[in-house]
Amino acid sequence: MALPQVTPPPRGIARIVPPHPLRAAVIMLVFTAALYALEAVDQVTGQTLDNDGIISRRLDGLWGILWAPLLHGGWPHLISNTVPFLLFGWLAMAGGIRQWIGVTALIWVGSGALVWLTGPSYTSTIGMSGVIFGWLLFLLVRGFFARSARQIVLGVVLLVLEGGILWGVLPGTPGVSWQAHLFGALFGILAAWMVARADRRQAPAPTTPGFV
């Protein structure tokens, strides 16, 4: 009697923590330190850097797609983003640094471009929240695309602990760019699908039944 063979997900996509946890932690801490240094410069210069955010449908606002996530509207804004930035960014490195750079770039540029197209006129949209939402959704759904039980469990845990922030994709809070949150989340889902698809193309042929 033939037994069905189950192809385990490729090792990279099945992992739930970075292959080099300390290196990943250092990268995230250095990245965070850079955000705090930029905010310090912004405060010293009278918050002039905040004008370099995404200004919707203006050609000079296109540069904000690159710079907006690095800028924050004061210390409370940056501090509120710090813990999810560190946690989700670190966990998103489970597939390695190269994959993390690709996922982050897709979320960063993709969500920023759509904010430029759809955001409120004559306002400068800034903050890392769009990227954070992208990382969170990437972590929540990648296990389903990769068919990895461990990643699905991690996604459920994150949903229970941090799922409340997902309300931020809905309009209603004055001064908060729900567009950045929504588009960041959508590009996070797209990134999870693309990563799983790419890894499955590189997966070896199934040999023996197994689950990861």
N, C-alpha and C positions, 0 to 999 in steps of 0.2 A: 504494500500500500504506500503510495507516494505521499510524502508530507509536504505541506506548503512551505516555501522558503520565504523568510522575511528578511529583506535587506535592511540592515541597521543604517541609520543616518551616518553620513561621513563624520569622522571624528571631530573635525573643526566645528561643524554646525551643531553637534550634539553636546558640546562642552557648555557648561554653565558659568564657569569662572575663567578668567584669562589664563592662557598657558604660562605666562610669567607674571604672577600676581603683583610682585613687588615693583617690577618695571612699569606695569600698568598704573599702579598707585602713584608712582613718582610722576608719570606723565600727567595724570589728572591733577596732582597737587601743583605742579609747575604751571599748568594751564589755569588753574584757579588763582594762583599767585599773580599771573599776568592780568587776569580780570580785575583783581583788587588794585594792582598798580595802575591800570588804566582809569579806574574809578577815582583813585587818589589824584591823578593828573587832572581829571575832569573837574573834581571839586576845587582844586587849586586855581584852575583857569576859568572859574565861574560857570561850569557845566557847558562849555562851548562844544565839547565833543559830542554832546547829545544831538546836535544839529546834523550830524553825519549819519543819521539813521536812514531807514527806508522811507523816502518821500514818494507817495504813490503817484504814478503816471507822470512823473517829471523826469526828464533825462538826467538831470543832476542828482536825482534820488536813486539812480540805479547803483551807484557806488555803495549805497547803504546795504545792498544785499550782502556785500562782503564784510562790512564793518559792524552792522547793527547788532549781531549777537554778542559782540565784544563790549558793548556799551550798556549801561544801566542808569535808570533814573534815580540815582541816589543810593546810599548805603542800605536802607531797608530793602529795596528792590534786589540788590545783589545778594544780600544775606539770605533772603528768602529763597533764592535760587541755588544757593551753595550746596546744601546737602543733597537734593535730588540731582544736581549736576555731577557731583562726585560719585554718587551711588550708581546712577544709570549709566554714566559715561564709563565707569570701571567695568560694570557688568557687560556692557556692549562690546568690550574688548575680548570677549570669550573666543571669537573667531580669529584673533590675532590683530596686530597693529594695522597691517595693510587693509584688512577688511574693515576695521573700525574707521580708518580714514575715508574709505569709499562710502560707507554708510553715512558717516557724519557729513561728508561733502554733499551727498545727494539731498539729505534733509535740509542742510544749511542753505544751499543755493535754490533748491526746488521750492521750499516754503517761502523763502525771501522773494523769489520771483513772483509768486502768486499774491503775496502781500502787496508787492508793488503794483500789481494789476488791479487788485480789489480793495485795498485798504482805504481808510478815510483820507480825503484830500487835505492838503495843507497841514499834515501832521507828520512827525518823525517817529517811526516805529523802531524801538530799540529793545534789546534784551535777549537773553539766552533761552527764554522759555520755549520758543518754537523748536529749537534743537532738543531741549529736554523732553518735550512731548514726543518728538520723533523717536528718541532713544527708548522712552517708556513703551510706546506702541510696538516698536521693533522687538523689545523683550517680551511683551505680552503675547504676540502672535507667532513669533518665529518657530516655536515648538510645534505648532500645528502644521506649518508648511514643511518643517523638517521631519515630522513624525517622531519627535523625541519626547518621551515621557518626562524625562528630567526637566527639560526646558518648559514643558507645559506646566509642571508643578511649580517651577520658579515663577512663571507668569501668573499663576493663580495666587501665589503668595504676594507678589507685587501688587496685584489687583486689590487684594484685601487690605494691604498696608497703605498703598498710595493711590488707589483707584479714585479717591475723592477728587483729586485734582483734574480728572477728566471732564468735570463739569465746566472747566475753563474753555472747552471748545465751543461753548454756546455763548451767544451774545447776551449782554445784560449788565456787565460790570463796567462802570465808567472808567475810562483811562486804561483799560486792559485790551490788548489786541487779541480778540478771540480768533481772528483770521490766522495769526501766526501760530496759535495753538492748534487749530484745526488742520491747517496745511502741514504743519510739522508732523502731526499724528498720521495723516494720510501718507506722507512720504516715508514715515517710519514703517508703515505696513508694506508699502511698495519695496522698501529696502529689504525687509524680511523675506518677501517672496523672491526677490532677485537673488539674494544670498543662497537661499535653499535650492533654487533652480540651478545656480551655478555649481554648487557643491554636489548635487546629484549627477550632473553631467560628468563630474570627475570621479564619481564613486566607482569602485571596482565591482565586477559582476558578483552576484550573490553566491555564496558557497554553502554555508550551513545556516540553519534557522538561528535567530537571535534577536534580542531586543536590547535597546540602549536606554 
